[in-house]
Amino acid sequence: MNDPQSAARRITLWLIALALTAAFCAASYAWFDRPIAFFMHKELEQPALLAQLPRISEFLVGAASVVFVLLGLRGLTGRSLSRIEAVILLCGLSIIVSAALKNELKFMFGRTWPETWVGNNQSLIRDNVYGFFFFHGGRGYEAFPSGHTAAVCSAMAVLWLCYPRWRALYAVVVGLVVVGLLGSDFHFLGDIVAGAFVGASTGWLAVLMWEAGGPKHIKANSE
């Protein structure tokens, strides 16, 4: 049976986390994002190794689609998923949902990038263009939130809750992606924090919905 008090507490905690994330992103925009971006550009000059670290997230996004198809085919046999299979499926679904959410948020916020990456886009480093251009659209206005961070955090959040013994490892994986994004000037710090919130939220909600359960059979009765 669902506990209304427990549900209210979870909603309250999520709203507090949302407020803290928004406050940190605002502070980062005002005081941290530009200094960090200029420092990384001047001192590190986009080292090749750091630039490869965000590919961890790209691998996870591709793997999520494969996992969804394979486990979907498994469903044709009528066999129930094992616990590890259910967790893997939740990771995949969480990644897919976080990808959809971050795409909508990128369009909504329209933030420019630290560096010029795609389509000769205006950026902080090259053009001193810095800000949010809400609902602008276009590849040059998709820095916020970080999709790489959202992807890795969505999967790690599921694992964090389901297999807490390995939390140190999950933190290392997220940390590697964050270091790669910051060190290569792919994203501002605020982008990364917002992406982490989106990913952690989707992973957490995926686990909660799975645990809440529901009707075993959802197909319409053919009789």
ROMAR-646178 format. One record per residue (C-alpha): x, y negated, z negated. Coordinates in steps of 0.001 Angstrom, whole numbers, plus 500000, padded with zeros to 6 digits. Example, Ala and Ser with C-alpha at 12.3 -4.5 7.8 and 13.67 -1.06 7.14 Angstrom:
2
512300504500492200513670501060492860
// end
This chain:
223
500000500000500000501246496545500864502061494296497918500792490736498563503268489303496074506163491076497750505002489833501150504711486267499873508191486500498370509661487703501662507991484904503600509218482362501068512791483664501267512700483553505075511395479974505037514133478977502601516737480594504864515245478746507852515408475434505997519007476044504914519974477000508464518366473844509863520093471713507227523480473275507918523085472881511678522196469208511205525242468701508988527427470599511426526188468461514305527048465302512394530391466251510858531852469606511925531056470549515524533078467922517353536235468104515190536303471900515429535789471846519210538565469308519758540909471194517430540318474528519180540799472941522590544039471212521620545666473811519374544510477174520706543847476443524394541462479365524847543721482379524162542867485394526292542434487750523339539912485529521571537977485069524798537442488837524964535975489219521470532480487913522368532223490771524873531290492935521892527880491280522041527653491703525810528282495425525383525535495636522766523006493939525057523722496407527850523663499355525470520299498236524062518598498666527436520184502083527957519148503218524477515571502078525023515296504057528265516937507204526894514880507315523725511797506502525774512499509540527926512975511522524738509412510564523868508209512509526924509054515693525055506688514787522226509407515243519604509707512804516733512788510644516420515351511506513781516340508801511294519519507905513151517631507783516451515001505511514925517715503193513595519429503091516999516090502328518650515473499506516172518914498085516942518133498139520651514699496583520282516052493935517926518732492952520436516183492723523242513787490586521176516569488286519968517674487800523580514168486701524555513913484370521568517274482709522118516419482054525781513300480154524769515171478276522050517969477329524454515420475736526767513691474023523856516825472455522356518807471800525549522196471419523912525320470800525985528456472946525657531843472196524092533639472941527383532713472967531070531868476568531907529141476876534530528005474826537502530368471938536724528273471240533623528835468143531545530557468914528253532080467367525160535699468046526081535611466940529704532880464292529750532338463352526104528700464412526485527388465673523171523848466163522044520473467837522354518407467155525474515131468803524556513384470840527279515965469719529835516606473158531313519621474340533284522730476387532521524585473344531270522086472846528444521991476284526838524537476136524021522058476306521122521619478881519682524465481258520473523151484316522281526305486315521578525910485751517843522192486507517943522819489814519708525493491097517359523658489927514232520380491514515329522025494937515560524182494523512470521178493365510416519384496647511145522467498657510216523053496470507154519639497429505793519605501065506882523199502058506166524435499646503478527534501740502757529256500287505834528396496631505314532049495584505276532412496998508791529335495141510039530706491908508603533992492488510439532177493045513748530193489819513341533332488002512248535233489065515360532506487692517619532359484430515668536138483997515779536118484630519517533355482117520158534899479375518028538490480032519045537648479976522747535424476897522427532485478833523820530157477442521153529863474838518448529702476017514846526043475005514576525188477128517622526731480154515967524953479659512648521608479262514432522276482361516532523120484326513395519807483312511850517846484348514941519610487708515133519415488469511417515719487563511411514851489877514298516806492757512788515204492269509392511696492010510848512231495103512994513082497170509928510159495732507944507682496527510715509018500063511065508762500650507322505252499192507242504185501948509596500786502053511219498538504469513040500423507558514127498547507670517415497941504390519231496734505693522597493039505365523346491061508567522824490533510132526233487546512151525082
// end
